[in-house]
Amino acid sequence: MGSRLTVSGRDGTALEAELDAPEEACAALVLCHPHPRMGGTMNAPLLLALRDRMTAEGWAVLRFNFRGIGASDGRAGTGIDEVADALGAIDAVRDRVDGRPVALAGWSFGAAVAVRAAEADDSLLGCVGIAPAVTPTPDVTAGLPPATDLDLGVPLLFVCAERDQVVDPGACRRWIEPVQAADVVELRGANHFFWGRYDDLCDVVAQWLGERVP
């Protein structure tokens, strides 16, 4: 059982969060959840699978609910205001891991937020976008601007699903192509929810992040 806490977004919004951490963490990972219309909260099963794998690898993992979700204050938006939430979560976990490196990951809507947040913090170890919502959807997600419009200074990984019925994996590959220090992995046969493929997904994320820990 993790430690329940309240973290503060960069704009002061109070956010519900939970931290799972081994006694001596090698690094920390902040997880950004998908859109609530997709059942997205910090307790989404995919995020729990990632938490379990990364804590087993010696990482501290912080999950949090975006503004307006669960017990978090504020009003949910389309992924712009939520960047302040992700940055606040990064601040909070840094305060708790004694100088260890911090990485950021998100799924779908949360992946787009994570990429925007990574642009604002080039001290991150890396950023992982799982089936990232790169294309805007009215009233759901702002998506992402073209990669050439962002100044990304951290390594970036996209993990796409071959049979994704929500996010076009081709659009993800085209978006990330201009980004330096970027990798793309496509899981064959997987859908947007990665049902039955959690182990494969966690293997990819854990290996990629683990290779970047000093």
Secondary structure in CASP SS format (residue, H / E / C, confidence):
PFRMAT SS
TARGET T0000
AUTHOR 0000-0000-0000
METHOD secondary structure of the structure
MODEL  1
M C 1.00
G C 1.00
S E 1.00
R E 1.00
L E 1.00
T E 1.00
V E 1.00
S E 1.00
G C 1.00
R C 1.00
D C 1.00
G C 1.00
T C 1.00
A E 1.00
L E 1.00
E E 1.00
A E 1.00
E E 1.00
L E 1.00
D E 1.00
A C 1.00
P C 1.00
E C 1.00
E C 1.00
A C 1.00
C C 1.00
A E 1.00
A E 1.00
L E 1.00
V E 1.00
L E 1.00
C E 1.00
H C 1.00
P C 1.00
H C 1.00
P H 1.00
R H 1.00
M H 1.00
G C 1.00
G C 1.00
T C 1.00
M C 1.00
N C 1.00
A C 1.00
P H 1.00
L H 1.00
L H 1.00
L H 1.00
A H 1.00
L H 1.00
R H 1.00
D H 1.00
R H 1.00
M H 1.00
T H 1.00
A H 1.00
E C 1.00
G C 1.00
W E 1.00
A E 1.00
V E 1.00
L E 1.00
R E 1.00
F E 1.00
N C 1.00
F C 1.00
R C 1.00
G C 1.00
I C 1.00
G C 1.00
A C 1.00
S C 1.00
D C 1.00
G C 1.00
R C 1.00
A C 1.00
G C 1.00
T C 1.00
G C 1.00
I C 1.00
D C 1.00
E H 1.00
V H 1.00
A H 1.00
D H 1.00
A H 1.00
L H 1.00
G H 1.00
A H 1.00
I H 1.00
D H 1.00
A H 1.00
V H 1.00
R H 1.00
D C 1.00
R C 1.00
V C 1.00
D C 1.00
G C 1.00
R C 1.00
P C 1.00
V E 1.00
A E 1.00
L E 1.00
A E 1.00
G E 1.00
W E 1.00
S C 1.00
F H 1.00
G H 1.00
A H 1.00
A H 1.00
V H 1.00
A H 1.00
V H 1.00
R H 1.00
A H 1.00
A H 1.00
E H 1.00
A H 1.00
D C 1.00
D C 1.00
S C 1.00
L C 1.00
L C 1.00
G C 1.00
C E 1.00
V E 1.00
G E 1.00
I E 1.00
A C 1.00
P C 1.00
A C 1.00
V C 1.00
T C 1.00
P C 1.00
T E 1.00
P C 1.00
D C 1.00
V C 1.00
T E 1.00
A C 1.00
G C 1.00
L C 1.00
P C 1.00
P C 1.00
A H 1.00
T H 1.00
D H 1.00
L C 1.00
D C 1.00
L C 1.00
G C 1.00
V C 1.00
P C 1.00
L E 1.00
L E 1.00
F E 1.00
V E 1.00
C E 1.00
A E 1.00
E C 1.00
R C 1.00
D C 1.00
Q C 1.00
V C 1.00
V C 1.00
D C 1.00
P H 1.00
G H 1.00
A H 1.00
C H 1.00
R H 1.00
R H 1.00
W H 1.00
I H 1.00
E C 1.00
P C 1.00
V C 1.00
Q C 1.00
A C 1.00
A E 1.00
D E 1.00
V E 1.00
V E 1.00
E E 1.00
L E 1.00
R C 1.00
G C 1.00
A C 1.00
N C 1.00
H C 1.00
F C 1.00
F C 1.00
W C 1.00
G C 1.00
R C 1.00
Y H 1.00
D H 1.00
D H 1.00
L H 1.00
C H 1.00
D H 1.00
V H 1.00
V H 1.00
A H 1.00
Q H 1.00
W H 1.00
L H 1.00
G H 1.00
E C 1.00
R C 1.00
V C 1.00
P C 1.00
END
